[in-house]
Amino acid sequence: MRKKYVNFELLLKEFDTKKCSIEADWIEWLKKTSHQLLKQSPSPILHACSTVAEVYAPIANELYNIAFVSCWKIMNDKGKELIMENYLNAIRSPSKPTIVLQTILNLAEFMELDENTDIKLFSASTLARIAE
């Protein structure tokens, strides 16, 4: 099976939070990042789900964590740093909707509990602030 090329530039473009200023922007940002994680996933199964997610959005939401981890594992340090900066921008934004925080918290928990991933996205104090 041929290895899929991952377009990290496109993925990082979707994670950019500079244009997010109101709640609707954040909801669109979450939708776009969810879809792009599936599209750029090196997993053929997750990548195939991106087509279904275009017509049935809940698929992208359900697969967000695993799609993120599949991309994160092969991403370079600069890309990881940029994604973390954008997640922190989302956390700090006064206009972000609860769904964005829930998604980030769920992702952090998923990564901490994943036996194949020894990654902590955020410090305990940051997670506590988000949960609060």
C-alpha positions in Angstrom: 0.0 0.0 0.0 1.3 3.4 -1.0 2.1 5.8 1.9 -0.2 8.9 1.9 1.4 12.3 1.7 0.4 14.5 4.6 0.0 18.2 3.8 1.0 19.8 7.1 1.0 23.3 5.6 -2.7 22.9 4.8 -3.5 21.4 8.2 -1.7 24.2 10.1 -3.5 26.7 7.9 -6.9 25.4 9.2 -5.6 25.5 12.8 -4.8 29.2 12.5 -7.0 31.1 15.0 -6.2 34.7 13.9 -9.6 35.1 12.2 -11.7 33.8 15.1 -13.3 36.6 17.0 -16.9 35.6 17.6 -18.5 32.3 18.6 -19.5 31.4 15.0 -15.9 31.8 13.9 -14.8 29.3 16.6 -17.5 26.8 15.6 -16.3 27.0 12.0 -12.7 26.7 13.1 -13.5 23.5 15.0 -15.4 22.1 12.0 -12.6 22.9 9.6 -9.9 21.5 11.9 -11.9 18.3 12.4 -12.3 17.7 8.7 -8.7 18.6 7.9 -7.4 16.2 10.5 -9.3 13.4 8.8 -8.2 14.5 5.3 -4.5 14.7 6.3 -4.4 11.7 8.5 -1.8 9.2 7.4 -4.2 6.4 8.3 -6.0 5.2 5.2 -9.1 4.3 7.2 -9.3 7.8 8.8 -8.6 9.5 5.5 -11.5 7.5 3.9 -13.8 8.8 6.6 -13.1 12.4 5.5 -15.4 11.9 2.6 -18.2 10.6 4.8 -17.6 13.5 7.2 -18.3 16.0 4.5 -21.9 14.9 4.4 -22.3 13.7 8.0 -20.5 16.1 10.3 -20.8 14.0 13.5 -18.2 11.6 12.1 -15.5 14.2 12.2 -16.4 15.1 15.8 -16.3 11.5 16.8 -12.9 10.8 15.2 -11.3 14.1 16.2 -9.0 12.6 18.9 -7.7 9.7 16.9 -7.3 11.7 13.8 -5.4 14.4 15.8 -3.0 11.7 17.3 -2.4 10.1 13.9 -1.2 13.5 12.5 0.6 14.6 15.7 2.8 11.5 15.8 4.4 12.3 12.5 4.4 16.1 12.7 7.6 18.0 13.2 8.3 20.1 16.4 7.5 23.4 14.7 4.1 22.2 13.6 3.3 20.9 17.0 4.3 24.2 18.5 2.0 26.1 16.1 -0.9 23.8 16.9 -0.4 24.3 20.7 -0.2 28.0 20.2 -3.6 27.9 18.4 -5.1 25.7 21.1 -4.0 28.1 23.8 -5.4 31.0 21.7 -8.7 29.2 21.7 -8.6 28.5 25.4 -7.9 32.2 26.2 -10.5 33.7 23.8 -13.4 35.2 25.6 -15.7 34.4 22.6 -15.0 30.7 22.3 -18.0 28.4 22.7 -18.1 25.6 25.3 -17.8 22.9 22.5 -14.3 24.2 21.7 -13.2 23.8 25.3 -14.9 20.4 25.6 -13.1 19.2 22.5 -9.7 20.4 23.7 -10.2 18.8 27.1 -11.4 15.6 25.6 -8.3 15.5 23.4 -6.0 16.2 26.3 -7.6 13.4 28.3 -7.5 11.0 25.3 -3.8 11.6 24.8 -3.0 11.1 28.4 -4.9 7.8 28.5 -3.6 6.5 25.2 -1.1 3.7 25.9 0.7 4.4 22.6 1.1 8.2 23.3 3.1 9.5 26.2 2.2 13.1 25.5 0.7 15.7 27.8 -0.7 18.6 25.8 -1.2 20.9 28.7 0.0 21.3 32.3 -2.3 20.2 35.1 -2.9 23.9 36.0 -3.9 24.7 32.4 -6.3 21.8 32.3 -7.8 22.9 35.6 -8.4 26.4 34.2 -10.1 25.0 31.1 -12.3 22.7 33.1 -13.3 25.5 35.5 
